[in-house]
Amino acid sequence: MLGDHLQLPPVCEIKDDKLRGFIEKGEKRKYSFMWAQSALHAESYLFKEIEDLQKAYMELSDPEFRITKKANLTISHRFGNNFAAILDECIYGNGITGVAEHPLKIECVDAVCDSKKSRENRAEVDAIGEYLVENQLSPEEFVILTPYKEQVDLLNKTYPERRDNILAVHKSQGREWNTVILSVADPGSSDKTAPLRFTSTVDESSVGRKVMNTAVSRAKRNLVVVCDKEFWSEKDGELIGKLASYTQ
């Protein structure tokens, strides 16, 4: 079984805090957490009691292996070493290197939002429109990704002719494009204290590490990060910050 445990998590419509609440309250749905567990925990179900599995889920414990053999794949033929070095620092931490023939081109488009809706970012939407005017891309070459449904809706309303090129990050898994335009959407308003639910790669309570890793790794040649550059560049260890401040 080959897989990347730091890409998007299992598809479970119930949020983590709800699943934890079921366990804490001893509700009938207390076993729902199994739908949100990575396949790396599969062997544990053969030798552990359900209470131990629940505890491991609550404590974010690493999977235990008795028969399963785990190996790290540390050479990527998909990425150039410039991008692999950023992923190693912010995501994997296992010494991954890239041996692709061409390095990934990384650009940052600065867009500072001043709206009041925390998951919509009009400044990024407008900046993406300007970028597409300046860079004539054929529809099959690019995608616009964003982690939040509200931003997907705003992009679709603004550019209805581009609907086929606008996706939530969750719908992009398993696909690649020459150019990925990532609308980070955080901070989506002038309130910069809102939780970075899908974008932080350092906050343990956020799923951003897997969501952002999935988003940026869809790019084959060009990655365009549209975000509040100053906000992200000042955040230590954040993947978006590293990409925002990257210079070729």
Backbone as CSV, one residue per row, in Angstrom:
resi,resn,N_x,N_y,N_z,CA_x,CA_y,CA_z,C_x,C_y,C_z
1,MET,0.856,-1.180,0.000,0.000,0.000,0.000,0.894,1.233,0.000
2,LEU,0.778,2.039,-1.047,1.549,3.274,-1.147,0.607,4.456,-0.960
3,GLY,1.022,5.425,-0.199,0.165,6.589,0.004,0.907,7.709,0.689
4,ASP,0.308,8.882,0.637,0.877,10.069,1.271,-0.055,10.474,2.408
5,HIS,0.361,10.209,3.630,-0.491,10.487,4.786,-0.570,11.972,5.111
6,LEU,0.174,12.795,4.384,0.117,14.234,4.618,-0.578,14.975,3.477
7,GLN,-1.327,14.224,2.677,-2.259,14.843,1.746,-3.608,14.939,2.458
8,LEU,-4.684,15.131,1.713,-5.980,15.327,2.341,-6.381,14.149,3.214
9,PRO,-7.011,14.429,4.344,-7.440,13.360,5.246,-8.624,12.599,4.670
10,PRO,-9.032,11.501,5.307,-10.206,10.757,4.842,-11.426,11.662,4.743
11,VAL,-12.302,11.341,3.798,-13.499,12.157,3.608,-14.518,11.811,4.677
12,CYS,-14.731,12.725,5.593,-15.721,12.544,6.649,-16.448,13.873,6.825
13,GLU,-17.757,13.861,6.653,-18.539,15.093,6.700,-18.678,15.652,8.116
14,ILE,-18.405,14.813,9.117,-18.547,15.271,10.503,-17.235,15.899,10.955
15,LYS,-17.298,17.088,11.500,-16.092,17.795,11.920,-15.461,17.116,13.129
16,ASP,-14.145,17.318,13.262,-13.375,16.692,14.335,-13.936,17.007,15.721
17,ASP,-14.321,18.260,15.946,-14.809,18.609,17.274,-16.105,17.872,17.619
18,LYS,-16.926,17.604,16.592,-18.149,16.824,16.800,-17.805,15.385,17.165
19,LEU,-16.867,14.807,16.426,-16.471,13.423,16.686,-15.901,13.277,18.090
20,ARG,-15.108,14.256,18.509,-14.536,14.213,19.850,-15.643,14.332,20.912
21,GLY,-16.632,15.165,20.606,-17.745,15.324,21.531,-18.541,14.042,21.713
22,PHE,-18.723,13.297,20.621,-19.429,12.013,20.708,-18.715,11.067,21.671
23,ILE,-17.383,11.051,21.573,-16.595,10.158,22.436,-16.665,10.618,23.890
24,GLU,-16.484,11.924,24.105,-16.470,12.469,25.466,-17.806,12.260,26.184
25,LYS,-18.903,12.341,25.425,-20.232,12.214,26.022,-20.749,10.776,26.010
26,GLY,-19.985,9.875,25.387,-20.410,8.487,25.334,-21.663,8.264,24.503
27,GLU,-21.865,9.073,23.472,-23.055,8.948,22.647,-22.984,7.712,21.752
28,LYS,-24.143,7.372,21.169,-24.198,6.215,20.277,-23.271,6.384,19.079
29,ARG,-23.042,7.638,18.704,-22.192,7.912,17.546,-20.704,7.973,17.904
30,LYS,-20.350,7.470,19.068,-18.966,7.574,19.538,-17.985,6.777,18.675
31,TYR,-18.497,5.872,17.845,-17.605,5.105,16.976,-17.447,5.749,15.592
32,SER,-18.077,6.884,15.392,-17.997,7.566,14.093,-16.579,7.998,13.757
33,PHE,-15.738,8.144,14.781,-14.363,8.606,14.543,-13.603,7.705,13.580
34,MET,-14.037,6.439,13.468,-13.332,5.497,12.599,-13.351,5.941,11.136
35,TRP,-14.385,6.701,10.764,-14.482,7.183,9.383,-13.492,8.314,9.112
36,ALA,-12.937,8.869,10.151,-12.005,9.983,9.986,-10.551,9.563,10.209
37,GLN,-10.328,8.282,10.457,-8.986,7.788,10.706,-8.247,7.481,9.403
38,SER,-6.963,7.770,9.381,-6.119,7.414,8.244,-5.991,5.893,8.140
39,ALA,-5.783,5.412,6.918,-5.587,3.974,6.700,-4.338,3.459,7.407
40,LEU,-3.454,4.365,7.820,-2.264,3.941,8.549,-2.614,3.293,9.885
41,HIS,-3.816,3.565,10.383,-4.252,2.992,11.657,-4.950,1.640,11.476
42,ALA,-5.049,1.171,10.228,-5.848,-0.029,9.954,-5.403,-1.236,10.777
43,GLU,-4.087,-1.447,10.907,-3.624,-2.631,11.634,-4.006,-2.575,13.105
44,SER,-4.089,-1.384,13.661,-4.431,-1.239,15.080,-5.790,-1.853,15.403
45,TYR,-6.681,-1.870,14.431,-8.013,-2.422,14.653,-7.989,-3.941,14.820
46,LEU,-6.863,-4.563,14.497,-6.752,-6.017,14.625,-6.304,-6.440,16.021
47,PHE,-5.656,-5.524,16.760,-5.116,-5.955,18.062,-5.437,-5.016,19.220
48,LYS,-6.140,-3.909,18.959,-6.452,-2.974,20.032,-7.941,-2.996,20.378
49,GLU,-8.240,-2.661,21.625,-9.622,-2.501,22.037,-10.139,-1.148,21.523
50,ILE,-11.452,-1.061,21.345,-12.041,0.153,20.789,-11.748,1.364,21.666
51,GLU,-11.699,1.174,22.987,-11.397,2.290,23.890,-9.986,2.827,23.654
52,ASP,-9.047,1.928,23.351,-7.669,2.344,23.070,-7.594,3.111,21.753
53,LEU,-8.404,2.678,20.782,-8.433,3.361,19.486,-9.022,4.761,19.634
54,GLN,-10.056,4.863,20.457,-10.648,6.179,20.720,-9.638,7.106,21.387
55,LYS,-8.899,6.569,22.350,-7.898,7.371,23.052,-6.810,7.839,22.092
56,ALA,-6.387,6.948,21.209,-5.364,7.309,20.223,-5.868,8.421,19.306
57,TYR,-7.147,8.350,18.942,-7.745,9.390,18.096,-7.798,10.722,18.836
58,MET,-8.221,10.688,20.090,-8.343,11.911,20.877,-6.991,12.573,21.112
59,GLU,-5.953,11.752,21.267,-4.622,12.272,21.583,-3.757,12.464,20.342
60,LEU,-4.334,12.247,19.164,-3.604,12.397,17.890,-2.340,11.552,17.877
61,SER,-2.440,10.340,18.430,-1.275,9.457,18.527,-0.876,8.913,17.151
62,ASP,0.401,8.658,16.994,0.890,8.043,15.764,0.397,6.597,15.684
63,PRO,0.196,6.073,14.479,-0.239,4.681,14.351,0.835,3.718,14.861
64,GLU,0.404,2.568,15.359,1.326,1.541,15.827,1.375,0.400,14.815
65,PHE,2.569,-0.102,14.568,2.744,-1.182,13.599,3.365,-2.401,14.270
66,ARG,2.807,-3.571,14.002,3.393,-4.823,14.457,3.828,-5.670,13.268
67,ILE,2.940,-5.757,12.296,3.259,-6.516,11.077,3.598,-5.566,9.931
68,THR,2.872,-4.466,9.881,3.064,-3.498,8.803,4.475,-2.923,8.823
69,LYS,5.078,-2.794,7.654,6.387,-2.162,7.511,6.201,-0.805,6.852
70,LYS,6.727,0.215,7.495,6.591,1.568,6.980,7.929,2.075,6.465
71,ALA,7.913,2.682,5.283,9.139,3.251,4.706,8.834,4.644,4.178
72,ASN,9.775,5.552,4.343,9.623,6.902,3.812,10.185,6.979,2.402
73,LEU,9.395,7.504,1.482,9.875,7.749,0.120,10.408,9.180,0.092
74,THR,11.692,9.333,-0.073,12.310,10.654,0.098,12.867,11.250,-1.194
75,ILE,12.606,10.632,-2.313,13.027,11.193,-3.602,11.781,11.381,-4.457
76,SER,11.536,12.607,-4.875,10.359,12.914,-5.683,10.768,13.209,-7.116
77,HIS,10.145,12.486,-8.040,10.381,12.741,-9.462,9.370,13.760,-10.000
78,ARG,8.439,14.180,-9.154,7.437,15.159,-9.574,7.921,16.582,-9.375
79,PHE,8.750,16.815,-8.341,9.126,18.170,-7.959,10.598,18.435,-8.215
80,GLY,10.888,19.714,-8.510,12.272,20.149,-8.514,12.732,20.319,-7.081
81,ASN,14.036,20.437,-6.878,14.531,20.479,-5.503,14.165,21.771,-4.788
82,ASN,13.887,22.848,-5.531,13.480,24.108,-4.876,12.169,23.909,-4.117
83,PHE,11.211,23.281,-4.757,9.907,23.065,-4.125,9.978,21.962,-3.079
84,ALA,10.741,20.917,-3.372,10.885,19.819,-2.413,11.498,20.307,-1.103
85,ALA,12.439,21.244,-1.184,13.071,21.771,0.030,12.061,22.509,0.905
86,ILE,11.126,23.243,0.278,10.093,23.949,1.042,9.137,22.945,1.676
87,LEU,8.742,21.922,0.910,7.849,20.899,1.457,8.515,20.140,2.600
88,ASP,9.802,19.897,2.475,10.510,19.182,3.539,10.534,20.015,4.823
89,GLU,10.755,21.309,4.676,10.823,22.189,5.843,9.457,22.370,6.509
90,CYS,8.404,22.486,5.724,7.091,22.854,6.268,6.116,21.687,6.420
91,ILE,6.351,20.580,5.707,5.367,19.493,5.710,5.973,18.162,6.157
92,TYR,6.955,17.673,5.437,7.394,16.293,5.631,8.487,16.109,6.682
93,GLY,9.505,16.946,6.642,10.581,16.834,7.625,11.309,15.510,7.587
94,ASN,11.386,14.893,6.422,12.056,13.586,6.310,13.223,13.600,5.321
95,GLY,13.655,14.806,4.930,14.780,14.909,4.012,14.412,14.712,2.562
96,ILE,13.152,14.923,2.201,12.730,14.720,0.824,13.465,15.670,-0.123
97,THR,13.860,15.141,-1.269,14.523,15.939,-2.300,13.790,15.747,-3.620
98,GLY,13.913,16.726,-4.491,13.262,16.653,-5.795,14.274,16.461,-6.901
99,VAL,13.960,15.566,-7.832,14.890,15.292,-8.930,14.233,15.519,-10.288
100,ALA,13.109,16.253,-10.302,12.465,16.574,-11.575,13.403,17.436,-12.414
101,GLU,13.263,17.338,-13.720,14.173,18.041,-14.623,14.067,19.555,-14.479
102,HIS,12.837,20.058,-14.263,12.640,21.500,-14.183,12.118,21.900,-12.803
103,PRO,12.681,22.930,-12.203,12.152,23.402,-10.911,10.782,24.031,-11.101
104,LEU,9.969,24.003,-10.060,8.656,24.630,-10.113,8.826,26.149,-10.054
105,LYS,8.133,26.839,-10.938,8.130,28.306,-10.893,7.112,28.740,-9.846
106,ILE,7.549,29.531,-8.871,6.680,29.950,-7.778,6.521,31.469,-7.823
107,GLU,5.277,31.929,-7.889,4.976,33.360,-7.899,4.036,33.683,-6.738
108,CYS,4.083,34.923,-6.288,3.141,35.379,-5.269,2.470,36.653,-5.761
109,VAL,1.144,36.668,-5.733,0.367,37.862,-6.074,-0.194,38.413,-4.767
110,ASP,0.169,39.628,-4.440,-0.226,40.230,-3.169,-1.650,40.780,-3.257
111,ALA,-2.495,40.384,-2.305,-3.880,40.862,-2.272,-4.305,41.006,-0.817
112,VAL,-4.551,42.234,-0.397,-4.930,42.511,0.997,-6.428,42.752,1.054
113,CYS,-7.120,41.951,1.845,-8.579,42.001,1.914,-9.052,42.916,3.032
114,ASP,-10.135,43.663,2.762,-10.694,44.536,3.807,-12.201,44.320,3.966
115,SER,-12.701,43.160,3.512,-14.127,42.886,3.633,-14.468,42.433,5.053
116,LYS,-15.754,42.131,5.298,-16.191,41.710,6.619,-16.514,40.219,6.687
117,LYS,-16.546,39.547,5.548,-16.859,38.123,5.524,-15.565,37.329,5.600
118,SER,-15.410,36.554,6.657,-14.114,35.958,6.964,-13.664,34.880,5.994
119,ARG,-14.571,34.234,5.256,-14.151,33.175,4.326,-14.302,33.580,2.867
120,GLU,-14.577,34.861,2.625,-14.586,35.404,1.270,-13.476,36.436,1.170
121,ASN,-12.788,36.441,0.047,-11.698,37.397,-0.115,-11.804,38.033,-1.494
122,ARG,-12.507,39.170,-1.546,-12.728,39.867,-2.810,-11.422,40.356,-3.429
123,ALA,-10.481,40.785,-2.612,-9.202,41.277,-3.139,-8.487,40.195,-3.933
124,GLU,-8.526,38.962,-3.436,-7.875,37.855,-4.157,-8.609,37.541,-5.460
125,VAL,-9.923,37.599,-5.431,-10.718,37.354,-6.639,-10.353,38.364,-7.724
126,ASP,-10.278,39.634,-7.354,-9.924,40.672,-8.328,-8.496,40.488,-8.838
127,ALA,-7.588,40.132,-7.942,-6.186,39.935,-8.338,-6.053,38.766,-9.312
128,ILE,-6.840,37.719,-9.112,-6.807,36.572,-10.021,-7.300,36.983,-11.405
129,GLY,-8.351,37.814,-11.441,-8.848,38.304,-12.726,-7.778,39.072,-13.482
130,GLU,-7.050,39.928,-12.774,-5.978,40.696,-13.407,-4.866,39.769,-13.897
131,TYR,-4.556,38.766,-13.113,-3.495,37.829,-13.506,-3.885,37.085,-14.785
132,LEU,-5.135,36.681,-14.893,-5.583,35.935,-16.074,-5.600,36.817,-17.317
133,VAL,-5.872,38.100,-17.138,-5.814,39.028,-18.271,-4.378,39.185,-18.753
134,GLU,-3.446,39.278,-17.802,-2.034,39.476,-18.149,-1.380,38.199,-18.655
135,ASN,-1.905,37.055,-18.244,-1.319,35.770,-18.640,-2.402,34.922,-19.307
136,GLN,-2.423,34.936,-20.597,-3.450,34.221,-21.354,-3.190,32.713,-21.292
137,LEU,-3.956,32.023,-20.451,-3.794,30.587,-20.254,-4.968,29.846,-20.882
138,SER,-4.689,28.781,-21.582,-5.768,27.976,-22.147,-6.444,27.190,-21.022
139,PRO,-7.747,26.918,-21.135,-8.505,26.302,-20.036,-7.927,24.992,-19.522
140,GLU,-7.347,24.187,-20.400,-6.821,22.886,-19.957,-5.489,23.008,-19.223
141,GLU,-4.900,24.203,-19.222,-3.580,24.389,-18.620,-3.599,24.746,-17.141
142,PHE,-4.713,25.297,-16.644,-4.672,25.864,-15.301,-5.920,25.533,-14.497
143,VAL,-5.791,25.737,-13.181,-6.918,25.618,-12.269,-6.787,26.691,-11.203
144,ILE,-7.918,27.156,-10.693,-7.948,28.064,-9.548,-8.461,27.255,-8.369
145,LEU,-7.632,27.089,-7.352,-7.996,26.313,-6.172,-8.145,27.225,-4.966
146,THR,-9.063,26.876,-4.090,-9.224,27.593,-2.831,-9.798,26.630,-1.797
147,PRO,-9.425,26.781,-0.524,-9.860,25.811,0.483,-11.287,26.011,0.988
148,TYR,-11.881,27.185,0.753,-13.168,27.485,1.354,-14.296,27.562,0.327
149,LYS,-15.433,26.968,0.665,-16.597,26.951,-0.218,-17.064,28.370,-0.541
150,GLU,-17.017,29.264,0.455,-17.459,30.633,0.229,-16.630,31.320,-0.856
151,GLN,-15.327,31.039,-0.871,-14.466,31.639,-1.886,-14.720,31.009,-3.253
152,VAL,-15.002,29.711,-3.281,-15.375,29.061,-4.536,-16.614,29.736,-5.115
153,ASP,-17.615,29.964,-4.269,-18.859,30.590,-4.728,-18.609,31.997,-5.270
154,LEU,-17.762,32.765,-4.562,-17.469,34.131,-5.001,-16.725,34.127,-6.333
155,LEU,-15.788,33.229,-6.498,-15.063,33.112,-7.765,-16.005,32.736,-8.902
156,ASN,-16.907,31.794,-8.644,-17.854,31.365,-9.674,-18.803,32.488,-10.078
157,LYS,-19.253,33.274,-9.099,-20.145,34.399,-9.407,-19.430,35.468,-10.214
158,THR,-18.153,35.679,-9.905,-17.391,36.736,-10.558,-16.938,36.334,-11.953
159,TYR,-16.557,35.064,-12.103,-16.052,34.579,-13.390,-16.834,33.334,-13.826
160,PRO,-18.116,33.486,-14.163,-18.921,32.322,-14.541,-18.371,31.574,-15.749
161,GLU,-17.647,32.284,-16.615,-17.064,31.634,-17.786,-15.883,30.744,-17.424
162,ARG,-15.414,30.841,-16.189,-14.276,30.039,-15.733,-14.696,28.932,-14.767
163,ARG,-15.977,28.637,-14.661,-16.468,27.695,-13.658,-15.756,26.342,-13.720
164,ASP,-15.424,25.901,-14.918,-14.758,24.595,-15.063,-13.322,24.619,-14.552
165,ASN,-12.802,25.814,-14.324,-11.422,25.953,-13.851,-11.334,26.341,-12.377
166,ILE,-12.472,26.352,-11.697,-12.512,26.761,-10.287,-12.929,25.566,-9.439
167,LEU,-12.070,25.186,-8.488,-12.351,24.015,-7.661,-11.979,24.275,-6.205
168,ALA,-12.706,23.624,-5.308,-12.250,23.535,-3.925,-11.072,22.573,-3.883
169,VAL,-10.148,22.800,-2.979,-8.960,21.942,-2.894,-9.358,20.473,-2.749
170,HIS,-10.417,20.204,-1.991,-10.836,18.827,-1.743,-11.197,18.079,-3.026
171,LYS,-11.587,18.814,-4.062,-11.986,18.174,-5.319,-10.841,18.033,-6.308
172,SER,-9.650,18.464,-5.910,-8.513,18.445,-6.834,-7.608,17.235,-6.645
173,GLN,-7.841,16.473,-5.585,-6.947,15.347,-5.277,-6.869,14.377,-6.450
174,GLY,-5.647,13.944,-6.749,-5.442,12.987,-7.828,-5.306,13.612,-9.198
175,ARG,-5.380,14.937,-9.289,-5.282,15.620,-10.585,-4.105,16.591,-10.572
176,GLU,-3.650,16.990,-11.767,-2.531,17.927,-11.894,-2.819,18.906,-13.022
177,TRP,-2.244,20.093,-12.906,-2.340,21.104,-13.944,-0.978,21.760,-14.108
178,ASN,-0.712,22.285,-15.305,0.552,22.990,-15.519,0.662,24.188,-14.578
179,THR,-0.442,24.931,-14.440,-0.452,26.109,-13.574,-1.555,25.978,-12.535
180,VAL,-1.192,26.136,-11.287,-2.165,26.171,-10.200,-2.157,27.569,-9.607
181,ILE,-3.328,28.205,-9.596,-3.502,29.496,-8.943,-4.226,29.223,-7.629
182,LEU,-3.558,29.479,-6.523,-4.121,29.183,-5.211,-4.614,30.455,-4.541
183,SER,-5.927,30.535,-4.369,-6.525,31.643,-3.614,-6.610,31.209,-2.157
184,VAL,-5.704,31.701,-1.341,-5.586,31.243,0.046,-6.834,31.591,0.856
185,ALA,-7.383,32.784,0.633,-8.634,33.249,1.245,-8.533,33.553,2.745
186,ASP,-7.410,33.289,3.362,-7.164,33.679,4.755,-6.025,34.696,4.779
187,PRO,-6.121,35.815,5.495,-7.344,36.264,6.162,-8.357,36.778,5.144
188,GLY,-9.604,36.361,5.308,-10.648,36.737,4.365,-11.323,38.041,4.716
189,SER,-10.864,38.695,5.749,-11.442,39.977,6.133,-10.375,40.809,6.830
190,SER,-10.767,42.000,7.236,-9.820,42.863,7.954,-9.508,42.309,9.341
191,ASP,-10.328,41.353,9.807,-10.081,40.697,11.093,-9.048,39.597,10.899
192,LYS,-7.809,39.887,11.246,-6.729,38.937,11.003,-6.496,37.983,12.164
193,THR,-7.462,37.956,13.079,-7.350,37.026,14.211,-8.232,35.795,14.010
194,ALA,-8.980,35.740,12.908,-9.837,34.583,12.646,-8.982,33.331,12.496
195,PRO,-9.442,32.183,13.001,-8.653,30.955,12.907,-8.386,30.562,11.455
196,LEU,-7.162,30.109,11.202,-6.757,29.699,9.854,-7.091,28.213,9.692
197,ARG,-8.389,27.924,9.558,-8.888,26.551,9.693,-8.320,25.598,8.641
198,PHE,-8.206,26.056,7.401,-7.755,25.178,6.319,-6.403,25.604,5.735
199,THR,-5.735,26.574,6.348,-4.536,27.121,5.710,-3.271,27.069,6.560
200,SER,-3.410,26.995,7.868,-2.215,26.953,8.714,-1.578,25.569,8.679
201,THR,-0.271,25.545,8.489,0.463,24.271,8.490,1.228,24.057,9.790
202,VAL,1.065,24.975,10.749,1.752,24.823,12.039,0.774,24.649,13.197
203,ASP,-0.468,25.067,13.005,-1.481,24.935,14.053,-1.999,23.501,14.074
204,GLU,-1.792,22.805,15.184,-2.186,21.403,15.277,-3.696,21.216,15.210
205,SER,-4.467,22.249,15.534,-5.920,22.135,15.484,-6.475,22.372,14.084
206,SER,-5.602,22.738,13.149,-6.015,23.003,11.779,-5.685,21.805,10.900
207,VAL,-6.524,21.574,9.879,-6.198,20.525,8.903,-5.441,21.137,7.721
208,GLY,-5.000,22.371,7.907,-4.345,23.094,6.827,-3.096,22.430,6.288
209,ARG,-2.382,21.710,7.145,-1.149,21.058,6.690,-1.425,20.131,5.510
210,LYS,-2.499,19.356,5.626,-2.837,18.414,4.556,-3.547,19.106,3.390
211,VAL,-4.401,20.066,3.710,-5.130,20.771,2.655,-4.175,21.578,1.785
212,MET,-3.284,22.338,2.418,-2.351,23.166,1.653,-1.330,22.312,0.895
213,ASN,-0.897,21.236,1.499,0.029,20.341,0.815,-0.617,19.776,-0.441
214,THR,-1.866,19.375,-0.335,-2.590,18.863,-1.497,-2.701,19.933,-2.576
215,ALA,-3.049,21.148,-2.178,-3.262,22.231,-3.139,-2.001,22.548,-3.933
216,VAL,-0.908,22.800,-3.230,0.299,23.257,-3.927,0.940,22.139,-4.757
217,SER,0.733,20.901,-4.360,1.362,19.801,-5.096,0.575,19.389,-6.328
218,ARG,-0.507,20.098,-6.648,-1.225,19.863,-7.916,-0.509,20.529,-9.083
219,ALA,0.455,21.412,-8.805,1.118,22.194,-9.850,2.263,21.414,-10.490
220,LYS,2.306,21.401,-11.810,3.377,20.723,-12.537,4.498,21.686,-12.936
221,ARG,4.148,22.903,-13.330,5.160,23.850,-13.810,5.137,25.179,-13.057
222,ASN,3.939,25.721,-12.811,3.825,27.047,-12.202,2.864,27.008,-11.018
223,LEU,3.272,27.636,-9.925,2.415,27.785,-8.758,2.280,29.273,-8.463
224,VAL,1.049,29.758,-8.497,0.776,31.170,-8.241,-0.009,31.263,-6.934
225,VAL,0.605,31.820,-5.903,-0.034,31.940,-4.593,-0.585,33.348,-4.449
226,VAL,-1.902,33.444,-4.316,-2.564,34.749,-4.176,-2.961,34.914,-2.718
227,CYS,-2.346,35.870,-2.044,-2.557,35.995,-0.605,-2.115,37.374,-0.116
228,ASP,-2.354,37.608,1.163,-1.843,38.806,1.834,-0.376,38.511,2.159
229,LYS,0.512,39.002,1.328,1.922,38.626,1.411,2.553,39.012,2.745
230,GLU,2.295,40.209,3.214,2.903,40.657,4.475,2.404,39.808,5.635
231,PHE,1.099,39.539,5.683,0.518,38.743,6.757,1.182,37.379,6.843
232,TRP,1.301,36.701,5.714,1.839,35.342,5.714,3.354,35.301,5.871
233,SER,4.045,36.271,5.309,5.508,36.280,5.395,6.009,36.449,6.821
234,GLU,5.173,37.019,7.685,5.570,37.246,9.074,5.270,36.046,9.973
235,LYS,4.671,34.986,9.422,4.298,33.818,10.221,5.366,32.734,10.088
236,ASP,6.039,32.446,11.194,7.143,31.494,11.200,6.674,30.084,10.853
237,GLY,7.391,29.458,9.941,7.179,28.050,9.639,5.995,27.725,8.773
238,GLU,5.182,28.716,8.400,3.996,28.453,7.592,4.381,28.216,6.126
239,LEU,3.779,27.187,5.529,4.039,26.889,4.125,3.685,28.072,3.230
240,ILE,2.513,28.677,3.446,2.113,29.810,2.619,3.101,30.964,2.771
241,GLY,3.596,31.171,3.982,4.578,32.220,4.204,5.872,31.976,3.445
242,LYS,6.340,30.737,3.456,7.562,30.392,2.718,7.383,30.615,1.230
243,LEU,6.215,30.227,0.704,5.948,30.401,-0.715,5.776,31.870,-1.068
244,ALA,5.123,32.632,-0.176,4.882,34.046,-0.425,6.175,34.840,-0.495
245,SER,7.173,34.443,0.288,8.449,35.172,0.339,9.515,34.530,-0.543
246,TYR,9.151,33.484,-1.279,10.131,32.784,-2.121,10.564,33.660,-3.283
247,THR,11.853,33.656,-3.576,12.374,34.356,-4.753,13.172,33.374,-5.575
248,GLN,12.979,33.425,-6.903,13.655,32.497,-7.808,15.168,32.743,-7.750
